Amino acid sequence: MSDLKIYNTLAREKQPFSPIEPGKVRMYVCGMTVYDYCHLGHGRVMVVFDMVQRWLRQSGLDVTYVRNITDIDDKIIKRAVENGETISQLTGRFIQAMDEDAAALGVQKPDHEPRATAFVPQMLALIEKLEHKGLAYQGSDGDVNYSVRDFAGYGKLSGKSLDDLRAGERVDVNLGKRDPLDFVLWKAAKDSEPEEVKWTSRWGQGRPGWHIECSAMAEQLLGEQFDIHGGGQDLQFPHHENEIAQSEGAHGHRFVNYWMHNGFVRIDDEKMSKSLGNFFTIRDVLKKYDAEVVRFFILRAHYRSPLNYADSNLDDAKHALTRLYTALKEVSADSLPLDWSEAHAARVAQAMDDDFNTPMAISALFDLANEVNKNRSQAAARQLKGLAGVLGLLQRSPEDFLKGRALAGGEVVGNGIAQAALSEQDILLKIQTRQAAKIAKDFSAADLIRKELLAEGILLEDKPGGQTEWRRA
């Protein structure tokens, strides 16, 4: 893996990747807080780090990939109370929805998917260790807080100095803290909260703060120090900064070697977020666009760059992916294994080793598609399908994609677009009617049917011998 370089947010530069244990990679990614449906920003996190773990495995590394689930949180409690349901009912429903969304986007399951509520004893043990080291204290309100000014390295990930930081929108200000910058490790229980969010501790009944959850789960599953920690750019501060303070404060050594952060999904130059109310849920987007088009749209941009959501950009992604599938439709791939010594494969490997440069890798795929179209080469088709598979693309039959079918539960079914438009049976019936009109030399009727189908987003292609093929536009 000497060729792989990763942009390390902590170092603010690309660095050669060298795992702690040769041949093995331990990676933790901050997952979802499950109180609502996932939006496209969450989808980007899932797809980006799915791509990362795929390439690491493709490179011959033994990967342990952990992506957590936050199933206890202020927003979760508030939503459950508003809905009149239990915490577990709410989180169970949205975990299932998240799994469905991830599967639709071609995201492979992580090796471990810990839920915060299952690791409270580990969180309490970590807080006790911090208290023993003078980094945690119980405030007058019963909360246990982290003493930020007593950790010398605070701010090294985000580049923020303590002098620059002040009580603001991301910092809770209350009288129980010694310093406004201190953050909560253990929240004292409130009488108004459901009993299922109260755990017994030496500091009284309560529940964990958000930041301690990830430190404890990562340590339990990956050890006190591991290779890669990832998440969205918005988590760099304060969440990941606080994780470093907790874990390094407790153990006295480096927590993570490489920090990776993907860029925001933006709408009208603003970050997509639930708090701003400008978000599109994954399932809403999938009602209009094929899930593989959405995955392609995400991977077409470099993971660290902003991703601008617009129908025009997704339409462009759809047309581009259609070009790749059309090449595979015209020429079937041979059955030989992927040849990594071939020029296009070498370009993909070089791109992926350069901080997972998927735009450059996808550029090589289009050059391969041009070669397939030009030379009708089965070897080139094999390389195209195999290299795209490394990114989780082009693994359906071209006919399924071009006819607007999606994979669900292992069966080919119509996707949101297909269900909202004409069924395949309706399309085939209209094509038969059109062919009958052509035989009867009623060409105006045949043209009218073509126009009607085009208005429904169905493109017809008349082949030699009188056969007509169709695909969704």
N, C-alpha and C positions, 0 to 999 in steps of 0.2 A: 504493500500500500504506500510505497515511498512517493508515488506520483500524485496521490490525493492531497489537495490543499483545501482547507476550510476557512472561511472568514470567521475569525474568533472575535465576537463582540467585545470580550474582555480585553483583548490585545489591540483591537481596532485595526486588524490587518489579516490578510490571508496567511495561514501557517501550514506547513506540512503536517499531515495527520499521522500521529504515532500513538497507537492505543497503549493503555497502561499494561495490559496483558497481551503479548504478541498473538495475533490471529483472532482476538476476541474484542468485541465492542459492546459497551454497556451504555445505553441511551435512554434518557428520561425526557418526556415531552408533557407539558402542562395541557391537560385535556379540558373538557367542558364542565361548566356549572349547570346542572341539569334541572332547570326550572321552566324552560321554554324550548321551542324548536330551534335547532341550529340554523344560524344564518350563514351567508356565503363567506364571511370572514372566518367562521369556525371551519367551514369546508376547506378553505385554503390551508389552514394549519394541518388538517387531517391529510390532505393530498400531498402537501409539501413534504411532510416527514414520512409519509408512506413512500414517496419517491426516494428519500434519503436512505431509508432502511433497505429498500429494494436494491439500490446501487451498492450499498455496503455488502449485502449478501452476494450480489452478483460478482463482487470483487474478491470473493472467497473468504470473507470474514464471518465468524460465528457471532451473530448479533443477538443481544437480549434487549428487546425494545419494550419499554414501559410507558404507557400513556394513562394518566390517572383520571378518575371521575370525582369531581367535587359534588358530594351529595348531602352536604350540610353547610349552610351559608345563610346570611340574613335574608337574601332575596328568596331563597327556597322556603324559609320559614314563613315569610310574608305572603308568598303566593299560595302556599298550602292552607294557611289560615283564611285567606280571602276565598279560596275555593271550597272550604269546609271539608278538606280531606287530610289524610295523614301525610307526613313527610315521605314515607316509603311509597305510598300510592302515587304521589306526584313524581318523585324521582324515578320510580320504576317505569312509569309511562314515557317519560322523556328520554330515559336511557334506551328503551326499545326504539323510539323514534330516531335517536341519534345513530343507533346501530343500522337501522334501515337506510338512513341517508348516507352513511359511510359506505355501506355495501353497494349502493347505487353508484357511487363515485369511484368504485373499484379500489377502495381502501382495504388493505389486508388487516386482519385483526392483530393488535399488538400481542407480544408474548405474555404480558401481564397488563391487566386493566383494573388496578386497585381502586376500591371505593374508600373515601376518607373515613367513613363511619366504622370501617373494619380495622382501623389502625390507631384508634384513640389511645390505647395503652402505650404504644410507641411514642406518640406525641407527648404524653404526660412524662415519660421517662426522659425525653429530650429537654423538656421545659425544666425538669428537676436538675438536669445537668447544667443548664444555663444559669439557674438560680445559684447553684453551688459555686459557679465560677464568677458570680457577681454581675452577670449580664441580664438577669431577670429579677423583677420585684413585683410584689402585689401592691396595687394602689388602694387608695381609701375607698374606691367604689367596688372593690373585690376583683377587678380584672388583674390578670398578671401580664405585665408589659416587658418588652425588650428595651434595655437601656442603650440606645443607639450611640451616644457619645462615649460609651465605654468600649466600643469595638473600633479599633484603630483603622480598619480597612473599609469602613462604610463609605459608599459612593464610588468605589473603584469600577464597578460594572457600568453604571450610568454616567460616570464622569461628573457627578454632582458633588460639590463640597458641602460640608455641614454648614458653613457660613452662608452659602447660597440658598440652602434649603430653609423653608420657613413654613409655618402652619398655613395650609392652603386646602384646595379642594380634595387632594389625595391624603391629607393627614387629619385624623380625628383629633379634635381639641376637647379635652375634658379635664376636670379638676383632679382626676385620679392619677394623672401622669406627672412625672417629675419634669418631663420635657415634652413640648408639643410634637417633636419628631419621633418619640418612642411609639412603638406599634404593639398591638395586643397579641399575646400568645394564647391566652386562655380567657374567655369571656364569662363573667359571672352570670349565672342563670337569673332570668327575670320571671317574676310570678306569672306574667301574661303569656309566657312561651309554653308550647306543648311539652309534656313530660318526656316524650321520645327524643328531645334534643338536649337532655340534661344528663351529664355523666358525673359520677362522684370522683373527686380528686382531693388532694391534701389542702387545696385552696378553697374547697367548697364545691358545690354543684355548679356545673357550667358546661361549656363546649369549646372546642379548639378554634383559634383564629385561622384565617385562610392560609397565611404564609407557612405556619408550622406544619400544616398538613403535608405539603409537598416535600419539605425537608425530611420528615419522618418516613414517608412512603418510599422516597428515593433511597434513603439509607437502608431501610429494611430489605428492599428488593435488589439493590445494586451495590451496596456498600458505602462506606464513609467517603470514598472518592471514586468517581467514575468518569467516563470519557466525554460524553456529549449531553448537554442539557438544551432543549429547544422549546420554542413557544413563539407566540405572536410578539411583534415589536412593542405592543402596549404593555407587555408583562416585564419588560426590562427594568422599569422602575414603577412602583416600588416592589413588586412581587419577587422578582429574581434577585434584586439587591438585598431584600430581606432574607431570602433563602440562604444567600451567602453568609450574611451576618449570623444567622442561627447556626448553620452547620459548621462553619469555620470557627465560630465562637465556641461551640460545644467541643469540637475535636482538635482544634489547634493546628489544622493543616488544610491544604487546598481541598475544596469541595468538588469542583468540576474543572476539567482541562479545557474544553471547548464549548463556548456558549454560542448558540445559533438562534437568530431571530428572523422570522419572515416578515415582509412588509405588509402594510395595511391593504385591505380592499377599500377603495374610495368611490364615493358617489358625489358628483359635483364638487370635487376637490375637498371633500370632508370624509374622515374615516367612517366606514360603515359600523354602526354600533346600535345596540338596543337603547342606550341612554339618549342618543340623539334622535332615535325614532326613524332613522333613514336606512333601515336594513331590509334585505330580502331574504326570507328563509330559503334553505336549500330546496325544500319541497315545493315552494312557490315557483322557483326558477325551473325546477324539473317538470312543471306542468307545461312549460313553453319550450324547453330545450332538452334534447337528449342528454343523459347523464355523462356520456363519454365526451360530448361537446364541452360540457362544463369542466370536466377534468382537463381536457386539452387546452381550454381557455386559461386555466390556472397554470399549467405547466409551460405554456408558451411564453410566459413572462419569467424573468429570473426571480427566484424566491425572495430575494432581499429588496426588490423594486416594488413601488406601489402598483397595484392592480386596479385599473379603472373599469368599473362595472358600467356597461351600457349595452342596450340591445344591439346596437350596431357592432360592437366588439364581439359579442357572442354570435351574431350572424356571420361575421367574418371568420370566426373560429369554426363555425359549422361548415362553411364553404371550403375552408382549408382542409379540415378532416375528411370531407367528402372527396377531395382530390386524392388523398392517400388511399382511401377505401376503393375508389374507382380504379386506381392502378392495380390493386390486388384482385379486383373483380375480373379484369381483363386477362390477367396472367396468374395462374395458380402457382404457389410456392412449391419448390421441390422439398423432399423429405430429409435432406441432409441437415446436420446441426449447424448452428450459427458459427460463422467463421470470423473470429476476432482479429485475424491478420489482414482481412480485407480492408480496403482504404476507407470506406464509409464507416465501418465498425471502429476503426482506429480513431476516426474523427469524433465519433460518439463518446468513446472512452476518454479521449483527451478533453472533450467538453465537460463531461461529468466529473472528471478528476479535478477540474478547475472550478472548485466551489459549486458543484452541481449545476453547471451552466446548461439548463434544459433548452433555452432558446437556440443555442448553437447545436445541441444534439438534434433538435427537431429540424433545423436547417439541413442537416445531413440526411434526414429521412426524406425530405422533399427532393433532394438531389437523387436519391435512390429511386423515388417514384418516377422521376423524369427518365431515369435509365430503364426502368421497367416498361414505361410507355413507349420508349424509343426502340429498345432492342428486344422486347418481349421475352426478357430473361427470367427464367424460373429461379436461378440462383440469386438474382437481384431481388426478386419478390420474397424469397426466403429471408434474405438479409433485412429487408424492410419490415416484414412481420416480426422477425425475431428481435431486432433492435427496438422497435416500437413496444414490444412486450416488456422490455426492461423498464419502460416508463408506465406500464399498465395500459397501453393503447393498442388498437388494431387487433384485438383478440376475438372479436366476433366475426361471423362470416360477413363478407361485404354485402351480400343480399340482405341480411338482417338489418345492417346499419342503413343502407340506402332505402330500404322500405320502411324505415322508421320503427323497427322492432327493438325492444330493449330486453335485457336479461333480468329475470326476477325469479328467485327461488329455483334457479337452474333451468327454467323453462323460458322459451321465447314468447314474449307477450308484447302487445302494443304499448308504447310509452304514452306519456301525457299528450303528446302531439297527435299520435295516431288515434287515440281514443276520442279526442275532441274533433277530429276531422273524419274523412271517409274511412270506412273499414276496408280491408283488403278485398273482401267479397264484393263490396260496392264498386271498387275500382276495376276489378276484373270483369264485372258485369258490363260496365261502361266501355271497357276496351273491346269486349266481344260485340257490343252494339255498334261501336265505331267500325270494327272490321267488317261487319255485315253491311254497313252503309257504304264502305269503300267497294265491296264486292258488287253492290247494286249501283255503283258509280254515282252515289249521292254524296259528292265530296263536300258540299256545304254542310250537310249534317255531320259528316266525319270531323270537319274542322270545328264545328260548334262544340262537339264533345271534347275535343282536345282543349279548346279554350275553357270549357267548364271545369275540366280536371286541373288545368293550370291555375285557375282561380282558387281551387281548393289546395294548391301547393303540390300538385302531382305533375311531374315531368314525364313525357312519353318519348321514347326513342324507337323509331321504326327500323328494324334490322332487315338485311337481305333475306329473301324467302318469305316475307310477309309477317314475320314475328314482331311483336311489339313488346318492349321492355319498359318498365316504369320505376321511378323512385320518387321519394318525397323531396321537395325543393329545400 
